Each structure stands twice: as C-alpha cells, then as structure tokens.
Amino acid sequence: MTYKNYQHIFFREQKKIINWFAGLFFLLLCHLQGYGQEKKPLPDSLNFNKQVDIFDVIRKWTGKAAKTQSSLPEKGIKNLSLLPIVGYTPANGFVIGAAISVTEFMGEPVNTNLSSALINVSVTTKSQLLLNLKFDVYLPGNKWYISGDNRLLFFNQDTYGLGIYGLKNQTYSLGLNGGEQISDSAQPMKFNYVRLYEVGLRQFAKHWYAGVGIMIDDNFKINDQSLRLDTPVHLTSHYNYSSAYGFDTAHYSANGLSVHLMHDSRDNPIEPFKGNYFNLAFRSNTVAFGSTKASTMLYYEYRTYFGLNKSVPRDVLAFWFWGVSVTSGKIPYLELPAITWDTYNRSGRGYIQGRFRGDNMVYGETEYRFRITNNDLLGGVVFVNCTTASNPLTHQSVFNTLAPGYGFGLRILMNKNDRTNICVDYGRGNGFAGIYFNIREAF
C-alpha cells in the first residue's frame, strides 16, 4: 500500500471525529474580531516601561509606527496571536502547523479576569496528526469560570513503563514483581486518543470557585509495536499492566465526573507577575458513564509567583507543584498520570513526553523569568524540575526515586496586550536532552 493510499484510508475512517473537532475550531474562529483599538487604563501593577512586541517590529519593518502600550483592551475586544508552527519537539519530531491564541475580557477588566483560548493543529514527521482546543473563560464579574481541554490525536509514541527507572543506564523492571530486566525501556506504540474535559465552576468567595466537570478519555486502535506473543516472546509494560488488571490491549476508556475547588488570584493567566493558583479535584470514573473499569482519582495543583523587582515586573520567581493519585480501582495504562500530559503539555522539560508514568505521580518545578531587552521584546528563563512516580507491578513507591531536570529558554514577546510569548527552551535530564517550542509560558 502506498503512503498516499494509506492517508486516504486513514482520513476516511476518522472522518466523523475529525469533522466534530473541525466544527469546534471553526466555531471559535468565526467569533474572532481581531485587535481592539479602544482601551482601559492599566492597573498600577502593569504600569512599566514601554514594550515592543513582534507586531511592532513588523510595523517598523513596513514603515508603520509602533502602537504604544498605555492601556488594556475593553470588555469584548479580543487579542489574537497567530503563530505558524515550524519546530521540533522530542515526542513529535519536526512539527508543521499553526497555533492561535485568543484572549478577551468577557466583563469589565476592573472585576473580571482575562479569558483565553488556545487552538493548534499540526502534523509531524512521525506521522502524527494533533488537534487541540483549550480554553479558560471568566464570565462577567468572575461569577463563573468555564474551562475545556479537548484533544484529538492520531498518535505514535514510545512509552517507558511505570515508575522511575532507566536513568543513566539503570536497569528497568519490565514484568510483575521484577520480571524481565532490560536496559533500554523505550517501547513504541501507536494509538488514537480523544480527550474531552469540560469544567464549570461558580465563584463563592473572592478568588474561590467550586463546581463539577465531565471527564472523557478514550484510547482506541492501540498497537503495541514491540509486543511479541509468539516465539521469541517479547512482553511490554503495556501488555503486562493490561493483563494484570483485565484491560483490553486495543481499546479502553476512563470516563466520569469530577468535583473541583479552585483559587485563582493571578494578575494574568498567560504570564503571571504575581498571585497564586490552586486546584483540587476528585474524579470518579464509572462503568455506567462508559469507563472500562470503575476508579477514582485525586488531582492537586499549586502555583505561586513572586515579583523580584518593582521596576521590572517581568522579573519573577515562579513555583509549580502538582500531583495525581489513583485512589481506588485501576486506570488503563495510557490514562495513568504521565509527564508532559498535563493540560498544556509543559511539565517535564528535560525528558520526552510519557517518559515517566505511574498510578501516583508528583511533580515540582521552579523557574526564574527575567527581562533581556529594556523594551521587553526578549526575555529569558532558567528552570529546574523533579518528577517521581510509582509502579504498582514492581511495588516501587512514589518518592522512592527522583528524576531531576533543568534548562534555560528564550522568550519573544508576541502580544504585549496579553503577555503572550513565543517560548524556546532547552532542557536536560538524566540521559536525555531536548529542545521545546511553544506559545505561552510553561505555567
């Protein structure tokens, strides 16, 4: 079969799902109004030196005067940042596509947080098709907060088993209670993935919200490429885990409802200069809701930001901490907590996506953000992070082993009205290094 014929069959089989996601994308795009001209006064915390973004540079190249930053957009005026994606990530190879960042005040800026949406569509040299729609919406007066994390992935990726193993040629325990020992833990897999997370929260006190969400995760057409059940037998972590806990190795789901408690006092969700963010969620996956097996999960996250220089608000020390635990039942292998599978795929810089996975995972990161040029066109970051995860098959507990990472990055201001940056990072971990291209900050 030629590659052209394969593409035709592939897109024909997935036509309904692709059309569903395309409808969501076009619905949001049709609502865009471009850049707003009417402005509101800046809060005191944002009165700093005149900024220059990429659009100002383009205007200068074309002989047009740069727009001054003296105010924020009015209610209902959108800021649009379009980023052609031509880059590279360790998990995807070379990537071609486009990302659209949209921000808007749904209510008066004096009492309503900035709402944002991020859309990206891309294809990769690893024959992946990625469609994402993610949004955080604050309704007027911050009375309601609505968020979504929607993905459709036609994907292939190495998985690396459970727990923290394989660092610096450390032997990886593949099977139950030790089992087969291997030095290379990479196990290639192909799978399609649908994620639909929709959450609605009501404000009950200043900066505090509570509510419920719908959580749908579906993995289908799973192909465990290195699995061999005939002679010579070669088992994989995915097969061993699925067999041990009764999951079909080709298709499974984890669907359910969640309850949330959230605090958000950040001054800006795109690039915070100050404030805190906290989220606690309990999720119940039920067979009645479409889950392969019943289970419950606890998710917790905390972020905080400290300004280091009043005259340079961009100089910030930021901290990020999150964890996910399976509190009862069993979760399918590909739905277990894994590095870089957070909402914006930004955790674990220094390692490839999915490098660490387990039924209990804890992650922490610290980042120093600073200005490079006085006009804020260029900025930089340095960061350190650490991951730990458990393995129920080999009884490795969380915090038994730690996987550290570190690195540095460049920031290019793309839209000064909402602080959207183009981010290029270099990260290193034990036995791995990678370059990461993204739009918006890691957290």
C-alpha positions in Angstrom: 0.0 0.0 0.0 1.4 3.4 -0.9 1.7 6.2 1.6 -0.9 8.2 -0.4 -3.4 5.4 -0.2 -2.7 4.9 3.5 -3.5 8.6 4.1 -6.8 8.3 2.1 -7.9 5.3 4.1 -6.8 6.9 7.4 -8.7 10.1 7.0 -11.8 8.3 5.6 -12.0 6.1 8.7 -11.7 9.0 11.1 -13.9 11.4 9.1 -16.6 11.8 11.8 -14.2 12.5 14.6 -12.2 15.0 12.5 -15.4 16.8 11.4 -16.5 17.1 15.1 -13.3 18.8 16.1 -13.1 20.9 13.0 -16.6 22.3 13.9 -15.3 23.4 17.3 -12.3 25.1 15.8 -14.3 27.0 13.1 -17.0 28.0 15.6 -14.4 29.8 17.7 -12.6 31.2 14.7 -15.8 32.7 13.3 -16.2 34.7 16.5 -12.8 36.5 16.3 -12.8 40.2 15.8 -9.1 41.0 15.6 -7.3 43.6 17.6 -9.1 46.1 19.7 -8.4 49.9 19.5 -10.4 51.1 22.5 -8.5 50.8 25.7 -8.9 50.8 29.5 -6.3 52.3 31.9 -3.7 49.9 33.1 -3.7 48.7 36.6 -0.8 50.0 38.7 0.9 46.6 38.6 1.2 46.9 34.8 2.5 50.4 34.5 6.0 49.7 33.4 8.3 50.7 30.6 7.0 50.9 27.0 7.0 47.4 25.5 7.7 46.2 21.9 6.3 43.0 20.6 6.7 41.2 17.3 3.9 43.1 15.7 5.7 46.4 16.5 8.8 45.0 14.8 6.8 44.1 11.7 5.2 47.6 11.7 8.7 49.2 11.9 9.9 47.0 9.0 7.0 48.1 6.9 7.4 51.8 7.8 4.4 52.0 10.2 4.6 53.5 13.7 4.6 51.1 16.7 1.5 51.1 18.8 2.1 52.4 22.4 1.0 50.3 25.4 -0.9 52.6 27.7 -4.0 50.6 28.4 -5.8 47.3 28.4 -8.5 46.1 25.9 -12.1 46.9 26.7 -14.7 44.3 27.5 -15.5 42.2 24.4 -12.3 43.3 22.5 -10.2 40.3 21.5 -6.4 40.0 21.2 -5.4 37.5 18.6 -1.9 35.9 18.2 -1.3 33.6 15.3 1.8 31.5 15.4 2.9 29.4 12.4 4.4 26.2 13.9 7.6 25.2 12.3 9.6 23.5 15.0 10.8 20.4 16.8 9.8 18.5 19.9 11.3 15.3 21.3 8.0 13.4 21.2 6.8 14.6 17.8 9.9 15.2 15.7 9.6 18.2 13.3 6.2 19.8 13.5 4.3 21.9 10.9 1.1 23.6 11.7 -0.5 26.7 13.3 -1.4 27.9 16.8 -3.9 30.6 17.6 -4.1 32.3 21.0 -7.2 34.4 21.7 -7.7 36.5 24.8 -10.7 38.7 25.9 -12.3 40.3 28.9 -15.8 38.9 29.0 -16.7 41.5 31.6 -15.3 44.8 32.8 -11.5 44.4 33.3 -11.7 46.0 36.7 -13.5 43.0 38.1 -13.2 40.2 35.5 -10.1 38.0 34.8 -8.8 37.7 31.3 -10.3 34.8 29.4 -8.1 32.8 26.9 -8.3 30.1 24.3 -5.6 28.2 22.5 -6.1 26.3 19.3 -3.4 24.4 17.5 -3.5 22.0 14.5 -0.3 20.3 13.4 1.3 17.3 11.6 4.6 15.8 12.4 7.4 13.9 10.7 6.4 11.0 13.0 3.1 10.7 11.1 1.1 12.3 13.9 -2.0 14.5 13.5 -2.7 16.7 16.5 -5.8 18.8 17.1 -6.2 20.7 20.3 -8.8 23.2 21.7 -8.2 24.5 25.2 -9.9 27.4 26.9 -10.2 29.2 30.3 -13.2 31.6 30.4 -14.2 34.0 33.2 -17.7 35.4 32.8 -18.5 39.0 33.9 -17.6 39.7 37.5 -15.8 36.3 37.7 -19.1 34.8 38.7 -18.4 31.7 36.6 -15.3 30.0 35.4 -15.5 27.6 32.4 -12.6 25.6 31.1 -12.0 22.9 28.5 -9.2 20.6 27.4 -10.2 18.9 24.1 -7.8 16.8 22.0 -8.0 14.5 19.1 -4.6 12.8 18.4 -3.7 10.2 15.8 -0.5 9.4 17.6 2.5 7.2 18.0 4.9 7.5 20.8 7.4 5.4 22.8 6.2 4.5 26.3 8.7 3.7 29.0 6.9 1.6 31.6 5.9 2.7 35.1 7.7 4.3 37.9 11.2 6.0 37.8 13.6 3.7 36.0 16.1 3.7 33.2 18.1 6.7 34.3 21.8 6.6 33.4 21.6 3.0 32.2 19.7 1.9 35.3 18.0 -1.5 34.7 14.3 -1.2 34.1 12.0 -3.8 35.7 9.5 -4.8 32.9 7.4 -7.5 34.4 5.4 -8.3 37.6 7.5 -8.3 40.8 10.7 -7.6 38.9 10.3 -9.9 36.0 12.4 -9.3 32.8 15.2 -6.8 33.2 16.1 -4.5 30.3 18.4 -1.5 29.9 16.5 0.2 27.1 13.0 1.0 28.3 11.6 2.6 25.1 8.6 0.7 23.9 7.0 2.1 20.7 3.2 2.3 20.4 0.6 3.7 18.0 -2.8 4.8 19.3 -5.6 7.3 18.7 -6.8 9.4 21.6 -9.8 11.6 22.4 -9.8 13.8 25.5 -12.9 15.9 26.4 -12.6 17.7 29.7 -15.3 20.4 30.4 -15.4 22.1 33.8 -17.8 24.7 35.1 -17.1 26.5 38.5 -19.1 29.1 40.4 -17.4 31.8 42.5 -18.5 31.6 46.2 -15.9 34.0 47.7 -13.3 36.3 46.3 -10.9 34.3 44.1 -12.5 31.0 45.2 -14.6 28.7 42.9 -16.3 25.3 43.2 -18.1 23.2 40.7 -18.2 20.0 38.6 -16.7 18.7 35.4 -17.1 16.0 32.7 -14.0 13.9 32.0 -13.7 11.6 29.0 -10.6 9.8 27.9 -10.7 7.2 25.1 -7.8 5.4 23.6 -8.5 3.2 20.5 -6.7 1.4 17.8 -3.8 0.7 20.2 -0.9 -1.0 18.5 1.8 -2.2 21.0 4.5 -2.4 18.3 7.2 -4.2 20.2 4.9 -6.8 21.7 5.6 -10.4 20.6 3.5 -13.3 22.0 4.9 -16.0 19.7 8.5 -17.2 19.6 10.6 -15.3 20.6 8.3 -13.9 23.2 8.8 -10.2 24.0 6.4 -8.7 26.5 5.9 -5.0 27.2 4.9 -2.9 30.2 1.6 -2.0 28.5 0.7 -5.7 28.0 1.8 -6.8 31.5 -0.2 -4.0 33.1 -3.3 -4.6 31.0 -3.2 -8.3 31.5 -2.6 -8.0 35.3 -5.7 -5.7 35.7 -8.0 -7.0 33.0 -7.8 -4.3 30.3 -8.2 -4.9 26.6 -4.9 -4.1 25.0 -6.5 -2.5 21.9 -9.2 -0.1 23.3 -10.2 1.3 26.7 -11.8 4.3 28.3 -11.8 6.3 31.5 -14.9 8.4 31.7 -16.5 10.1 34.6 -17.5 13.2 36.6 -15.3 15.4 38.8 -15.8 17.9 41.6 -13.4 20.9 41.9 -12.3 23.5 44.4 -10.2 26.3 42.8 -8.4 29.5 43.9 -7.1 32.0 41.4 -5.6 35.3 42.4 -3.1 35.6 39.5 -3.0 39.1 37.8 -2.8 37.4 34.4 -3.3 33.8 33.4 -1.0 34.0 30.3 2.2 35.2 32.1 1.5 36.0 35.8 3.7 38.6 37.6 2.1 37.9 40.9 -0.6 35.8 42.7 -1.5 32.2 43.4 -3.4 29.4 41.7 -4.7 26.3 43.5 -6.9 23.5 42.2 -8.1 20.4 44.0 -10.2 17.9 42.0 -11.7 14.5 42.8 -12.7 12.3 39.8 -15.0 9.3 39.7 -14.9 7.1 36.6 -17.9 4.7 36.3 -18.8 1.9 34.0 -22.2 3.5 33.6 -20.6 6.5 32.2 -18.6 4.5 29.7 -15.4 3.6 31.6 -13.8 0.2 31.0 -13.5 -0.1 34.8 -14.6 1.9 37.8 -12.0 4.0 39.5 -11.4 7.3 41.4 -8.6 9.8 41.2 -7.3 12.8 43.2 -5.7 15.7 41.4 -4.0 18.7 43.2 -2.0 21.6 41.8 -0.5 24.8 43.2 1.3 27.7 41.5 2.7 30.9 43.0 4.6 33.9 41.6 6.9 36.4 43.3 7.9 39.7 41.7 11.6 40.4 42.4 11.9 43.9 41.0 9.1 46.5 41.2 10.6 48.5 38.3 10.8 45.3 36.2 7.6 43.3 36.7 8.8 40.7 34.3 11.5 39.6 36.8 9.6 36.8 38.5 10.3 33.7 40.6 7.6 31.1 39.9 6.9 27.7 41.5 4.7 24.9 40.2 3.6 21.8 42.1 1.1 19.1 41.1 0.2 15.5 41.7 -2.2 12.9 40.6 -3.1 9.7 42.6 -5.4 6.8 41.7 -7.3 6.4 45.0 -9.4 3.3 44.1 -9.8 0.8 41.3 -7.5 0.7 38.3 -6.9 3.1 35.4 -5.9 2.0 31.9 -2.2 2.1 31.1 -2.3 5.1 28.8 -4.6 7.1 31.2 -2.2 6.8 34.1 -0.6 10.1 35.2 2.4 10.8 32.9 4.9 13.5 32.4 4.0 16.2 29.8 0.4 15.0 29.6 -0.8 18.0 31.7 -3.3 20.5 30.2 -0.7 22.4 28.1 1.9 19.7 27.8 4.6 21.7 29.6 5.8 19.6 32.5 8.9 17.5 32.4 11.2 19.7 30.3 14.4 17.7 30.0 12.6 14.5 29.2 10.4 13.2 26.4 6.6 13.1 26.7 5.5 10.0 28.6 9.0 9.2 29.8 7.6 8.7 33.4 4.2 7.2 34.2 2.6 5.7 37.3 -0.6 5.3 39.4 0.8 8.0 41.7 2.8 10.9 40.3 4.2 14.1 41.9 5.9 16.9 40.0 7.6 20.1 41.1 9.3 22.9 39.2 10.9 26.3 39.9 11.5 28.9 37.1 13.2 32.3 37.2 11.9 34.6 34.5 13.8 37.8 33.6 13.9 40.6 31.0 16.8 40.7 28.5 16.0 43.8 26.5 14.6 47.0 28.1 11.7 47.1 25.7 10.6 43.5 26.8 10.8 42.1 23.3 13.3 39.5 24.6 13.2 37.7 27.9 14.7 34.6 29.3 14.1 31.8 31.8 16.1 29.2 33.8 14.3 26.3 35.4 14.8 23.1 37.5 12.2 20.4 38.0 11.8 17.0 39.5 9.4 14.0 38.9 8.6 11.0 40.9 6.1 8.2 40.2 5.1 4.8 41.5 4.8 1.3 39.8 2.1 -1.0 41.2 3.6 -4.0 39.4 7.0 -3.8 41.0 5.8 -2.1 44.2 8.0 0.9 43.6 6.5 3.7 45.7 6.3 7.4 45.0 9.5 9.3 46.2 11.5 6.0 46.0 13.4 7.5 43.1 13.5 11.1 41.7 14.1 12.2 38.1 15.6 15.8 38.0 15.6 18.1 35.0 16.9 21.6 34.3 17.4 24.0 31.5 17.0 27.5 30.1 14.9 29.3 27.5 14.3 32.4 25.3 11.1 34.4 25.3 10.0 36.6 22.4 7.1 38.9 23.2 4.4 38.2 20.7 1.5 40.2 22.0 2.1 42.9 24.6 -1.6 43.4 25.3 -2.0 40.0 27.0 1.7 39.0 27.5 1.7 36.1 25.0 5.3 34.9 24.4 6.9 32.6 21.9 8.9 30.1 24.0 12.0 28.2 23.0 13.5 26.0 25.8 16.5 23.7 26.1 16.1 21.0 28.8 18.3 18.3 30.2 17.5 15.3 32.3 19.3 12.1 33.3 20.3 10.5 29.9 18.1 12.9 27.8 18.1 16.4 26.4 15.6 18.2 24.1 14.5 21.5 22.6 10.9 22.6 23.2 9.0 25.2 21.1 5.7 26.5 22.5 3.4 29.5 22.7 2.7 30.9 26.3 4.6 30.2 29.5 5.1 26.7 30.9 2.9 27.6 33.9 
